[in-house]
Amino acid sequence: MNGFLNVYKPSGMSSAYALNLIKKRFKGEKMGHMGTLDPLASGVLPVAFGKSTRLFDYLLDKDKVYKAEFTFGYETDTLDRGGVVIKDNGELPTESDIISVLPSLVGEVMQMPPIYSAKNVNGKRSYELARLGVEVELKPKKVTITSIDFIEKSGENSYVFLIKCKGGTYIRSICRDLAYALNTYGTMTALERLQSGIFTKENAFSIEEITDNFDEEKMLIKPDSVLSLEKILLNEKRTDDIINGRLFTLDLPDGFYSVYGDCGFIGVGIISDKILKIKAYIR
């Protein structure tokens, strides 16, 4: 099988556990998920089958949309409600205070990842070292936050936001940074991913729907439909050349392309100095 499933992961389950449930349904199939969701979080979790896993590198920077709840006045070591409180008795900001500082967090910003994250530190996951009590030093990373919109007050000290960003952004870190901008502490208490590229909540399927009533025609997304690259259409001769590794030139700008031949979608190609090469072979 080759393609993608748009899985809706429930809260309280790790992304790896969700994938394992699906693997049991499709025994022997190679698969992987893109964009890990924390166990606390729910929402869209794209899963790729077969050679479609090779496309993840071309999807990681896609637009993502989250609905997040931040609670002010305290901070945990994990920056979410599952952690241990390490700072409390912080000031409680007003709704107008919060709205006034949101613009300062939007754009290309340097963001410090949470210590309890999957960042690689000397061959180990940061969260693994943190759990062992090892002091972890992470470096800030440039991320793109497209917008943060205030939605509503959801509790005494809790507020809900709609956040649009690029891949690699930590919503927990946005909560922390927003709180610091307000001279207080904050903890993410709920998170739902509504969109990841073309994958949206509206066209996602629950794990139960997939494992109990899988319908390939209805649920499996074709590999090329997840890409937003300019297309190259090859004739029969050029198709044979590219499949057999024979180089040729095309008068096109350098960059990545979705490459099609007389056999259909071949994969992601790159043109460099007019020469086309396949970077991710999907056929």
C-alpha positions as CSV (number, residue, x, y, z in Angstrom):
1,M,0.0,0.0,0.0
2,N,1.2,3.5,-0.9
3,G,-0.3,6.8,0.3
4,F,-1.4,8.6,3.4
5,L,-4.0,8.3,6.2
6,N,-5.3,11.4,8.0
7,V,-5.6,10.0,11.5
8,Y,-7.3,11.9,14.4
9,K,-5.4,11.1,17.5
10,P,-7.3,11.3,20.8
11,S,-5.9,13.0,23.9
12,G,-4.2,10.7,26.5
13,M,-2.4,8.6,23.9
14,S,1.1,8.9,22.5
15,S,1.6,9.2,18.7
16,A,3.7,6.1,18.8
17,Y,1.0,4.1,20.5
18,A,-1.6,5.4,18.0
19,L,0.7,4.3,15.1
20,N,1.1,0.8,16.7
21,L,-2.7,0.4,16.8
22,I,-2.8,1.1,13.1
23,K,0.2,-1.2,12.4
24,K,-1.8,-4.1,14.0
25,R,-4.5,-3.5,11.4
26,F,-2.0,-3.4,8.5
27,K,0.5,-6.1,9.5
28,G,3.6,-6.1,7.4
29,E,3.0,-2.7,5.9
30,K,5.8,-0.1,6.3
31,M,4.5,3.1,7.8
32,G,5.4,6.2,9.9
33,H,3.8,9.3,11.3
34,M,4.7,12.9,10.7
35,G,4.7,15.7,13.3
36,T,4.5,14.0,16.7
37,L,1.7,15.1,19.0
38,D,2.2,15.0,22.7
39,P,0.0,12.5,24.7
40,L,-1.9,15.5,26.1
41,A,-2.7,16.7,22.6
42,S,-5.4,15.6,20.2
43,G,-5.8,16.2,16.5
44,V,-4.5,15.5,13.1
45,L,-1.7,13.0,12.8
46,P,-0.6,12.2,9.2
47,V,0.4,8.6,8.7
48,A,2.3,7.4,5.5
49,F,2.4,4.0,4.0
50,G,5.2,2.4,2.0
51,K,7.4,4.7,-0.1
52,S,5.2,7.7,0.8
53,T,7.2,7.9,4.0
54,R,9.9,9.4,1.7
55,L,7.8,12.5,1.3
56,F,7.9,13.6,4.9
57,D,11.0,15.8,4.3
58,Y,8.9,17.8,1.8
59,L,6.0,18.3,4.1
60,L,7.7,19.3,7.4
61,D,7.5,23.0,6.8
62,K,3.8,23.1,5.9
63,D,1.3,25.3,7.7
64,K,-0.2,24.0,10.9
65,V,-3.2,25.2,12.9
66,Y,-3.7,24.6,16.6
67,K,-6.4,25.4,19.2
68,A,-4.6,25.8,22.5
69,E,-5.6,26.5,26.1
70,F,-3.1,28.4,28.3
71,T,-3.5,28.7,32.0
72,F,-1.6,31.5,33.8
73,G,-0.1,31.8,37.3
74,Y,2.1,28.7,37.3
75,E,4.6,26.8,35.2
76,T,5.5,23.1,35.1
77,D,8.7,21.4,34.1
78,T,7.1,20.1,30.9
79,L,5.3,23.3,30.2
80,D,2.0,21.4,30.1
81,R,-0.5,20.1,32.6
82,G,1.2,16.7,32.8
83,G,4.3,18.1,34.5
84,V,5.4,19.0,38.0
85,V,4.8,22.6,39.1
86,I,8.2,24.4,39.4
87,K,7.0,28.1,39.5
88,D,3.8,29.4,40.9
89,N,2.1,32.4,42.5
90,G,2.6,34.4,39.3
91,E,0.5,37.5,38.4
92,L,-2.8,36.9,36.7
93,P,-3.0,38.9,33.5
94,T,-6.2,40.4,32.2
95,E,-7.8,39.6,28.9
96,S,-6.7,43.0,27.5
97,D,-3.2,42.5,28.8
98,I,-3.0,39.2,26.9
99,I,-4.4,40.5,23.7
100,S,-2.0,43.5,23.7
101,V,1.2,41.4,23.7
102,L,0.1,38.7,21.2
103,P,1.5,40.7,18.2
104,S,5.0,40.6,19.7
105,L,5.1,36.8,19.4
106,V,4.1,36.7,15.7
107,G,6.6,36.4,12.8
108,E,10.0,34.8,12.5
109,V,11.2,34.4,16.1
110,M,13.9,32.6,18.0
111,Q,12.2,30.0,20.1
112,M,13.7,27.9,22.9
113,P,12.4,24.3,22.7
114,P,11.0,22.7,25.9
115,I,13.5,20.5,27.8
116,Y,10.9,17.8,27.7
117,S,10.9,17.5,23.9
118,A,12.1,15.1,21.3
119,K,15.1,17.3,20.4
120,N,18.3,15.3,19.8
121,V,21.1,16.0,22.3
122,N,24.3,14.0,21.8
123,G,22.3,11.0,20.4
124,K,19.7,11.1,23.1
125,R,16.2,12.6,23.2
126,S,16.0,15.7,25.4
127,Y,13.1,14.3,27.4
128,E,15.0,11.1,28.1
129,L,17.9,13.1,29.7
130,A,15.5,15.4,31.6
131,R,13.8,12.4,33.1
132,L,17.1,11.1,34.3
133,G,17.8,14.4,36.0
134,V,20.5,15.3,33.5
135,E,20.9,19.1,32.9
136,V,19.9,19.7,29.3
137,E,21.1,22.7,27.3
138,L,19.1,23.4,24.1
139,K,19.7,26.1,21.6
140,P,17.0,28.5,20.4
141,K,15.7,27.8,16.9
142,K,14.1,30.1,14.4
143,V,10.4,29.3,13.9
144,T,7.6,31.0,12.0
145,I,4.4,31.9,13.9
146,T,1.9,33.2,11.4
147,S,-0.8,34.4,13.8
148,I,-2.1,34.0,17.3
149,D,-5.8,34.9,17.8
150,F,-7.5,35.2,21.1
151,I,-10.7,33.1,21.1
152,E,-12.2,33.1,24.6
153,K,-11.7,32.9,28.3
154,S,-12.3,29.2,29.3
155,G,-11.7,29.3,33.1
156,E,-10.7,31.5,36.0
157,N,-7.1,31.9,34.7
158,S,-7.4,30.0,31.4
159,Y,-7.7,31.3,27.8
160,V,-8.1,29.7,24.4
161,F,-6.1,30.7,21.3
162,L,-6.1,29.8,17.6
163,I,-2.4,29.5,16.5
164,K,-1.2,29.3,12.9
165,C,2.5,28.4,12.5
166,K,5.1,26.5,10.4
167,G,6.5,23.1,11.3
168,G,9.0,22.9,14.1
169,T,7.1,25.3,16.4
170,Y,6.4,24.3,20.0
171,I,3.0,25.5,21.2
172,R,4.1,24.9,24.8
173,S,7.0,27.3,24.2
174,I,4.6,29.9,22.9
175,C,2.6,29.6,26.2
176,R,5.8,30.1,28.2
177,D,7.0,33.1,26.1
178,L,3.5,34.7,26.2
179,A,3.5,34.4,30.0
180,Y,7.0,35.8,30.3
181,A,6.0,38.8,28.2
182,L,3.2,39.3,30.7
183,N,5.7,39.0,33.6
184,T,4.0,35.8,34.9
185,Y,4.1,32.1,34.3
186,G,2.0,29.9,32.0
187,T,1.2,26.3,31.3
188,M,-0.4,24.7,28.3
189,T,-3.5,22.8,29.6
190,A,-5.1,21.7,26.3
191,L,-4.1,21.4,22.7
192,E,-5.8,20.3,19.5
193,R,-4.1,20.2,16.1
194,L,-6.7,21.3,13.5
195,Q,-4.5,21.2,10.4
196,S,-1.1,20.0,9.1
197,G,-0.7,20.9,5.5
198,I,-3.5,19.5,3.5
199,F,-4.5,17.3,6.4
200,T,-7.4,18.8,8.4
201,K,-9.7,17.8,11.3
202,E,-12.6,17.8,8.9
203,N,-11.2,15.1,6.7
204,A,-9.5,13.0,9.4
205,F,-10.6,9.5,10.6
206,S,-10.6,8.1,14.1
207,I,-8.4,5.1,14.9
208,E,-11.5,3.1,15.4
209,E,-12.9,4.0,11.9
210,I,-9.6,3.0,10.3
211,T,-9.0,-0.3,12.2
212,D,-12.6,-1.5,12.2
213,N,-14.0,-0.3,8.9
214,F,-11.0,0.6,6.6
215,D,-12.1,1.8,3.1
216,E,-9.0,2.3,0.9
217,E,-10.9,4.3,-1.7
218,K,-12.4,6.6,0.9
219,M,-9.5,6.9,3.3
220,L,-6.2,6.5,1.5
221,I,-4.8,9.7,0.2
222,K,-2.7,9.5,-3.0
223,P,1.0,10.4,-2.4
224,D,1.2,13.2,-5.0
225,S,-1.9,15.0,-3.6
226,V,-0.1,16.0,-0.4
227,L,2.5,18.0,-2.3
228,S,2.3,21.6,-3.5
229,L,5.2,21.6,-5.9
230,E,5.2,22.6,-9.6
231,K,4.7,19.6,-11.8
232,I,6.9,18.2,-14.5
233,L,5.3,15.9,-17.2
234,L,7.7,13.6,-19.0
235,N,7.1,11.8,-22.3
236,E,7.7,8.1,-22.7
237,K,11.4,8.4,-23.6
238,R,12.2,10.8,-20.7
239,T,10.2,8.6,-18.3
240,D,12.4,5.6,-19.3
241,D,15.5,7.8,-18.9
242,I,14.7,9.0,-15.4
243,I,13.6,5.5,-14.2
244,N,16.9,4.0,-15.5
245,G,19.1,6.8,-14.1
246,R,20.0,8.4,-17.4
247,L,20.5,12.2,-17.0
248,F,19.0,14.8,-19.2
249,T,18.5,18.6,-19.1
250,L,15.3,20.6,-18.8
251,D,15.1,24.3,-19.3
252,L,13.5,25.0,-15.9
253,P,14.6,26.9,-12.8
254,D,16.5,25.1,-10.1
255,G,14.3,23.7,-7.3
256,F,12.0,20.8,-6.3
257,Y,9.2,19.4,-8.6
258,S,6.5,16.7,-8.6
259,V,7.6,14.5,-11.5
260,Y,5.1,12.6,-13.6
261,G,5.7,10.2,-16.5
262,D,3.6,8.0,-18.8
263,C,3.3,5.7,-15.8
264,G,1.9,8.3,-13.5
265,F,3.5,10.0,-10.4
266,I,7.2,9.1,-10.2
267,G,8.3,11.1,-7.2
268,V,9.9,14.4,-6.1
269,G,12.7,15.6,-8.3
270,I,15.2,18.4,-8.1
271,I,16.6,20.4,-11.0
272,S,20.1,21.8,-10.5
273,D,21.9,23.5,-13.4
274,K,19.1,22.3,-15.8
275,I,19.7,18.6,-14.8
276,L,16.7,16.6,-13.3
277,K,17.3,14.0,-10.6
278,I,14.8,12.1,-8.5
279,K,15.2,12.8,-4.8
280,A,12.3,10.8,-3.4
281,Y,11.3,7.9,-5.7
282,I,7.6,6.9,-5.0
283,R,6.6,4.9,-8.1
